């Protein structure tokens, strides 16, 4: 009998994870709770249990003899779902609640980086609006304002002016825009350089880096508009030198894994480092305790090894054999509802991609009505293509999007532009 696996989460990230797992010859069944109806095309079985209902998920995993569970999103991790599964005698891949704090509190992450000499932006933490305002006035702009806790990728404001920074502070500290997540803010210097995402499989102090990716956070072309959860990504990133990535592994990833052990919060799972290549080397912008979205949809295209085998080995104390493609590129473009990341409409008709052969479609905010897929979220789906060059991958995605009806939605037309300029 092959493996029976449960994936927790509902977005595009979980779609690609579940797809990769079910493609493994080691795997018989992949359940996804709750998943989305777009996943069914890949043979993924949807389970109508909410990701915060730990007891029901544990009961289901026991009833179905699930071999192990992969936790996709950050909120269940911070709510201690891996702790609860472990206490119930079940295997789950992801950090324990204490270790997930590296994403759950930017202040904790900063303090940990300070203590273990991990390079990051200069910063201070504030609870009080007046003190925070005075600090911003003293430092000037541009400056970065971050809600301490989770805000679905939207709790970061890169303020171009002091006034914009003060408005962001007022929204977070006085108007509670992000609730308790923004009751404490981290203010940090604005770093100049090329951003990239470096993810790794981590088991305590063992670090297995992935290929790097570059996300596009702003809603509109030329990196304009509000921050989003991500509008597209590509991997690898030609303008980031291999030597710089190696430096980041040695000065950031490995010391972080060791520092978390020293803090009594040993990390096992997926560690995401959002980095920036500055004139003085790579520095940390943020840490996440799980795969990024939409980076996952392009990074896992580069994985040659069997993802199920890799995670099975990590969970069972074995040495994983992890190989990545050495040539070619993967690029993905998110299609979002008009108005995202603010107010947006649902129920946009989603094109029929059933005849698409070379591109991958990963669904996120979708539901089924009268036998058709319609939108049910801000980010609706992602179109991914892999090719020998980044330009070819980009052209494949946009050629497909130009041939389908995308009424009521929008997407950036320039995903990958920095890498393509370098490629030329």
GUFIKOL-155666 format. One record per residue (C-alpha): residue number from 1; x, y, z. Coordinates in Angstrom, 2 decimals. Last residue first. Example, Ala and Ser with C-alpha at 12.3 -4.5 7.8 and 13.67 -1.06 7.14 Angstrom:
2
  seq        x        y        z
    2    13.67    -1.06     7.14
    1    12.30    -4.50     7.80
//
This chain:
424
  seq        x        y        z
  424    19.19    39.64   -22.34
  423    18.73    37.40   -19.27
  422    19.19    40.41   -16.97
  421    16.27    42.26   -18.56
  420    14.31    39.00   -18.42
  419    14.98    38.65   -14.68
  418    13.69    42.14   -13.99
  417    10.59    41.65   -16.16
  416     9.54    38.38   -14.52
  415     5.89    39.34   -14.12
  414     5.19    42.33   -16.37
  413     1.54    42.12   -17.47
  412     0.13    42.09   -13.94
  411    -3.27    40.47   -13.67
  410    -6.86    41.65   -13.57
  409   -10.32    40.21   -13.09
  408   -13.95    41.09   -13.81
  407   -13.69    39.78   -17.38
  406   -10.76    37.41   -17.95
  405   -11.97    35.61   -21.09
  404    -9.22    33.44   -22.56
  403    -6.72    33.86   -25.43
  402    -4.61    36.60   -23.89
  401    -4.11    34.53   -20.74
  400    -2.62    31.69   -22.79
  399    -0.23    33.96   -24.66
  398     0.65    35.62   -21.36
  397     1.74    32.35   -19.75
  396     3.70    31.08   -22.78
  395     5.39    34.45   -23.29
  394     6.65    34.49   -19.69
  393     8.08    30.98   -19.98
  392     9.78    31.90   -23.26
  391    11.24    35.06   -21.70
  390    12.54    33.11   -18.71
  389    14.42    30.75   -20.99
  388    14.36    26.98   -21.41
  387    10.68    26.76   -20.47
  386     8.22    26.25   -17.61
  385     4.75    27.76   -17.53
  384     2.45    28.67   -14.65
  383    -1.04    30.22   -14.62
  382    -2.27    31.20   -11.16
  381    -5.85    31.24    -9.90
  380    -8.37    33.38    -8.03
  379    -6.50    35.78    -5.77
  378    -9.13    37.94    -4.09
  377   -11.62    35.18    -3.33
  376   -14.57    33.17    -4.59
  375   -14.28    33.23    -8.37
  374   -16.45    30.97   -10.48
  373   -15.94    27.40   -11.69
  372   -18.83    25.91   -13.63
  371   -21.13    22.96   -12.92
  370   -24.05    25.12   -11.88
  369   -21.87    26.94    -9.37
  368   -18.46    25.69    -8.26
  367   -16.08    27.65    -6.04
  366   -12.75    29.41    -6.55
  365   -10.25    31.51    -4.61
  364    -7.08    29.42    -5.08
  363    -6.61    27.35    -8.25
  362    -3.32    26.33    -9.81
  361    -3.33    26.11   -13.60
  360    -0.28    24.48   -15.21
  359     0.84    25.22   -18.77
  358     1.82    22.62   -21.38
  357    -1.50    20.89   -22.02
  356    -4.42    23.28   -21.72
  355    -7.59    21.58   -22.98
  354    -9.38    21.65   -19.60
  353    -8.63    25.35   -19.05
  352   -12.26    26.47   -19.11
  351   -12.18    30.14   -18.17
  350   -13.36    31.29   -14.72
  349   -16.67    33.14   -14.49
  348   -16.49    35.97   -11.97
  347   -18.64    35.11    -8.92
  346   -16.91    37.37    -6.37
  345   -16.44    41.14    -6.37
  344   -13.56    42.94    -4.67
  343   -12.90    45.25    -1.74
  342    -9.19    45.83    -1.10
  341    -6.36    43.55    -2.26
  340    -8.00    43.15    -4.82
  339   -10.35    45.62    -6.53
  338   -10.88    43.56    -9.68
  337   -10.51    39.88    -8.76
  336    -7.06    38.37    -9.18
  335    -5.21    36.36   -11.85
  334    -1.77    35.39   -10.54
  333     1.09    34.90   -13.02
  332     3.61    32.07   -12.74
  331     7.10    31.62   -14.18
  330     9.38    28.55   -14.24
  329    12.86    28.61   -15.70
  328    15.34    26.34   -17.45
  327    18.46    24.46   -16.43
  326    19.85    22.94   -13.23
  325    16.67    21.21   -12.12
  324    16.78    20.54    -8.39
  323    17.76    17.40    -6.45
  322    16.91    16.50    -2.86
  321    17.94    13.13    -1.39
  320    16.55    13.15     2.15
  319    18.57    11.66     5.06
  318    16.18     9.69     7.25
  317    14.70    10.71    10.60
  316    11.17     9.60     9.74
  315     9.57    13.01     9.19
  314    12.42    14.23     6.97
  313    12.39    11.00     4.94
  312     8.63    11.17     4.39
  311     9.00    14.81     3.41
  310    11.60    14.03     0.73
  309     9.76    10.92    -0.48
  308     6.51    12.86    -0.90
  307     8.35    15.60    -2.80
  306     9.91    13.08    -5.24
  305    13.12    14.68    -6.49
  304    13.36    16.83    -9.60
  303    12.15    20.01    -7.90
  302    12.10    23.00   -10.27
  301     8.32    22.98   -10.66
  300     8.22    23.11    -6.84
  299     9.76    26.58    -6.97
  298     7.17    27.97    -9.41
  297     3.89    27.24    -7.60
  296     5.63    27.55    -4.23
  295     6.59    31.16    -4.91
  294     2.92    32.24    -5.22
  293     2.38    31.79    -2.25
  292     5.16    31.16     0.22
  291     5.86    27.80     1.84
  290     5.78    27.78     5.64
  289     7.18    29.41     8.80
  288     7.74    32.81     7.22
  287    10.70    35.08     7.85
  286    10.97    38.71     6.84
  285    13.23    41.34     5.24
  284    16.45    39.47     6.00
  283    19.75    40.79     4.61
  282    22.04    39.59     1.81
  281    25.37    41.35     1.32
  280    26.86    44.80     1.99
  279    25.60    46.43    -1.21
  278    22.20    44.91    -0.50
  277    20.64    41.70    -1.86
  276    17.26    41.52    -0.14
  275    15.77    38.49     1.55
  274    12.40    36.92     2.32
  273    13.45    33.77     4.18
  272    10.93    30.94     4.16
  271    11.50    27.99     6.51
  270     9.54    24.87     5.64
  269     9.25    22.30     8.40
  268    11.21    21.67    11.59
  267    12.30    24.52    13.83
  266    13.76    24.09    17.34
  265    12.15    26.62    19.69
  264    14.30    26.29    22.83
  263    16.04    29.59    22.04
  262    19.30    27.75    21.27
  261    17.39    25.53    18.81
  260    15.94    28.64    17.13
  259    19.44    30.11    16.91
  258    20.78    26.99    15.17
  257    18.07    27.11    12.50
  256    18.59    30.87    12.15
  255    22.38    30.48    11.98
  254    21.94    27.99     9.09
  253    19.48    30.10     7.09
  252    21.10    33.54     7.47
  251    24.90    33.74     7.24
  250    25.68    30.38     5.58
  249    22.57    30.05     3.38
  248    22.67    33.76     2.54
  247    26.32    33.50     1.49
  246    25.49    30.59    -0.80
  245    22.72    32.67    -2.35
  244    25.17    35.54    -2.87
  243    27.67    33.20    -4.51
  242    24.95    31.88    -6.84
  241    24.50    35.41    -8.15
  240    21.05    37.04    -8.06
  239    20.21    38.59   -11.45
  238    19.22    35.22   -12.93
  237    16.42    34.50   -10.42
  236    15.37    30.82   -10.52
  235    12.41    30.81   -10.42
  234     9.53    33.15   -11.17
  233     6.73    34.79    -9.25
  232     3.31    36.35    -9.58
  231     0.83    38.73    -7.96
  230     1.74    38.22    -4.29
  229    -0.22    38.47    -1.02
  228    -0.78    42.08    -1.94
  227     0.99    45.39    -1.29
  226    -0.80    48.41    -2.72
  225    -0.12    50.02    -6.09
  224     3.01    50.21    -8.24
  223     5.71    47.60    -8.79
  222     6.20    48.50   -12.47
  221     2.84    46.88   -13.26
  220     0.15    46.72   -10.58
  219    -0.73    44.97    -7.33
  218     2.63    45.17    -5.59
  217     4.09    41.98    -4.13
  216     5.94    40.51    -7.13
  215     7.78    37.40    -5.91
  214    11.31    36.35    -6.87
  213    12.42    32.75    -6.51
  212    15.42    30.86    -5.15
  211    16.11    27.15    -5.58
  210    15.55    25.22    -2.36
  209    17.89    24.98     0.62
  208    18.21    21.84     2.80
  207    19.00    22.93     6.36
  206    19.71    20.46     9.20
  205    19.76    22.23    12.57
  204    16.24    21.14    13.62
  203    14.84    19.62    10.45
  202    14.56    22.33     7.79
  201    13.38    22.21     4.17
  200    14.49    25.53     2.77
  199    13.15    28.66     1.13
  198    15.06    31.62    -0.27
  197    12.85    34.40    -1.63
  196    14.41    37.30    -3.52
  195    14.56    41.09    -3.35
  194    17.03    43.17    -5.35
  193    18.49    46.14    -3.49
  192    17.80    49.18    -1.34
  191    16.76    48.69     2.28
  190    14.20    50.96     3.94
  189    15.00    51.17     7.62
  188    12.64    49.55    10.06
  187     9.56    50.26    12.13
  186     8.09    47.24    13.89
  185     4.55    47.67    15.12
  184     2.58    46.41    18.13
  183    -1.21    46.51    18.33
  182    -1.12    45.66    14.61
  181    -1.70    41.90    14.87
  180    -4.23    42.57    17.69
  179    -6.67    44.07    15.18
  178    -5.21    44.68    11.70
  177    -6.83    48.08    11.10
  176    -6.82    48.76    14.85
  175    -7.61    52.49    14.43
  174    -5.00    53.73    16.90
  173    -1.93    51.50    16.49
  172    -2.40    50.10    12.98
  171    -4.27    52.85    11.14
  170    -2.35    55.59    12.98
  169     0.96    53.96    12.18
  168     0.04    53.72     8.50
  167    -0.99    57.39     8.43
  166     2.30    58.31    10.12
  165     4.26    56.43     7.45
  164     2.33    58.13     4.64
  163     3.02    61.53     6.21
  162     6.74    60.73     6.53
  161     6.85    60.03     2.80
  160     7.61    57.02     0.59
  159     6.15    54.61     3.14
  158     6.70    50.92     2.44
  157     3.68    49.60     4.32
  156     3.60    46.00     5.53
  155     0.50    44.43     7.06
  154    -0.88    43.15     3.73
  153     0.82    39.75     3.51
  152    -2.14    38.04     5.20
  151    -1.91    40.31     8.26
  150    -0.10    38.15    10.80
  149     1.54    39.84    13.76
  148     3.92    42.75    14.36
  147     2.28    45.12    11.87
  146     5.11    46.48     9.74
  145     6.06    50.07     8.84
  144     8.98    50.58     6.42
  143    10.75    53.92     5.86
  142    11.38    56.18     2.86
  141    11.39    58.52     4.67
  140    12.57    60.38     7.75
  139    14.38    58.98    10.81
  138    13.41    61.66    13.37
  137     9.83    62.06    12.09
  136     9.47    58.27    12.07
  135    10.74    58.00    15.66
  134     8.39    60.77    16.83
  133     5.43    58.96    15.24
  132     6.37    55.70    16.96
  131     6.58    57.47    20.30
  130     3.19    59.14    19.78
  129     1.55    55.92    18.54
  128     2.66    53.75    21.47
  127     3.23    50.02    21.08
  126     6.60    50.37    19.28
  125     9.42    48.14    18.00
  124    12.67    49.46    16.55
  123    14.64    48.61    13.42
  122    17.92    48.49    11.52
  121    17.47    46.10     8.59
  120    18.65    42.49     8.81
  119    21.85    40.43     9.01
  118    21.75    37.47    11.45
  117    24.01    38.25    14.39
  116    22.50    35.61    16.71
  115    20.98    37.97    19.28
  114    19.93    40.60    16.75
  113    18.27    37.99    14.53
  112    16.35    36.57    17.52
  111    15.19    40.05    18.54
  110    14.05    40.75    14.99
  109    12.13    37.47    14.74
  108    10.45    38.10    18.10
  107     9.41    41.61    16.97
  106     8.11    40.24    13.65
  105     5.83    37.97    15.64
  104     3.87    35.13    14.04
  103     6.50    34.32    11.43
  102     9.36    33.33    13.76
  101     6.54    32.44    16.19
  100     6.11    29.25    14.16
   99     8.84    27.75    16.38
   98     6.71    27.89    19.54
   97     3.65    26.51    17.72
   96     5.57    23.50    16.39
   95     6.93    23.75    12.87
   94     5.48    21.86     9.91
   93     5.08    18.29     8.72
   92     2.59    16.31    10.78
   91     2.95    12.80    12.19
   90     0.19    11.51    14.46
   89     0.42    10.27    18.06
   88    -2.38    12.54    19.31
   87     0.19    14.79    21.04
   86     1.97    15.11    17.67
   85    -1.26    16.13    15.93
   84    -1.92    18.75    18.64
   83     1.63    20.15    18.53
   82     1.45    20.30    14.72
   81    -1.85    22.20    14.98
   80    -0.43    24.73    17.42
   79    -2.50    27.81    16.58
   78     0.57    29.38    14.98
   77     0.74    26.44    12.59
   76    -3.02    26.64    11.94
   75    -2.59    30.35    11.02
   74     0.48    29.93     8.79
   73    -1.01    27.95     5.94
   72     0.16    24.66     4.34
   71     0.24    21.90     6.98
   70     1.29    18.54     5.50
   69    -0.18    15.53     7.31
   68     1.27    12.06     7.69
   67     0.45     8.38     7.23
   66    -3.31     8.99     7.23
   65    -5.09     5.89     8.58
   64    -8.44     7.24     7.31
   63   -10.12     7.16    10.74
   62    -6.99     8.49    12.46
   61    -6.53    11.41    10.06
   60   -10.28    12.18    10.26
   59   -10.22    12.27    14.07
   58    -7.15    14.53    14.01
   57    -8.83    16.88    11.51
   56   -11.99    16.98    13.64
   55   -10.00    17.81    16.77
   54    -7.92    20.48    15.03
   53   -10.89    22.43    13.70
   52    -8.87    25.50    12.63
   51    -8.26    24.21     9.09
   50   -11.99    23.75     8.55
   49   -13.20    20.27     7.65
   48   -15.03    19.59     4.38
   47   -12.54    17.12     2.92
   46   -11.57    17.37    -0.74
   45    -9.98    14.40    -2.53
   44    -7.15    15.35    -4.91
   43    -7.46    13.60    -8.28
   42    -5.75    16.38   -10.20
   41    -9.01    17.81   -11.61
   40   -10.33    17.88    -8.03
   39    -7.98    20.71    -7.11
   38   -10.20    23.36    -8.74
   37   -12.90    22.54    -6.19
   36   -10.88    24.06    -3.37
   35    -9.01    22.52    -0.45
   34   -10.75    22.10     2.85
   33    -8.97    20.09     4.00
   32    -7.08    18.22     1.26
   31    -6.88    14.44     0.97
   30    -4.12    12.78    -1.05
   29    -4.36     9.05    -1.75
   28    -2.07     6.31    -3.08
   27     1.38     7.88    -2.76
   26     4.78     6.22    -3.29
   25     4.55     6.60    -7.08
   24     4.51    10.37    -6.44
   23     2.18    12.46    -8.60
   22    -0.22    12.71    -5.63
   21     2.41    14.63    -3.64
   20     3.21    17.11    -6.39
   19    -0.49    17.84    -6.93
   18    -1.06    18.26    -3.17
   17     1.79    20.77    -2.93
   16     0.62    22.57    -6.10
   15    -2.94    22.92    -4.82
   14    -1.82    23.79    -1.28
   13     0.06    26.84    -2.57
   12    -2.85    27.78    -4.80
   11    -5.10    27.99    -1.77
   10    -7.22    25.78     0.49
    9    -5.18    24.53     3.43
    8    -4.33    21.29     5.24
    7    -2.87    18.44     3.19
    6    -3.62    14.87     4.32
    5    -1.53    11.99     2.99
    4    -2.17     8.28     2.45
    3     1.04     6.54     1.45
    2     1.16     3.51    -0.80
    1     0.00     0.00     0.00
//
